Amino acid sequence: MQGDYRATYRLAQRERELAAVTAKVADHKQAVTDAEAKIISTAGAVTSTQTAKDTAAKTLTEKTAAVK
């Protein structure tokens, strides 16, 4: 009888450990997804900022040339 109790206890303990690890994995997967989304949005912001900078430089050049 003692062996059955110990085996049952260990099984329950392993099931709790598995549940905890499964939850950690899910959290890490969500963190990776969030980080990838942030990287993509940041890359888009950098691209639009670079485009705006190039447009501003072109406009400045044109206006400077028009003044001369």
Residue pairs with C-beta under 8 A, 6 or more apart in sequence:
none
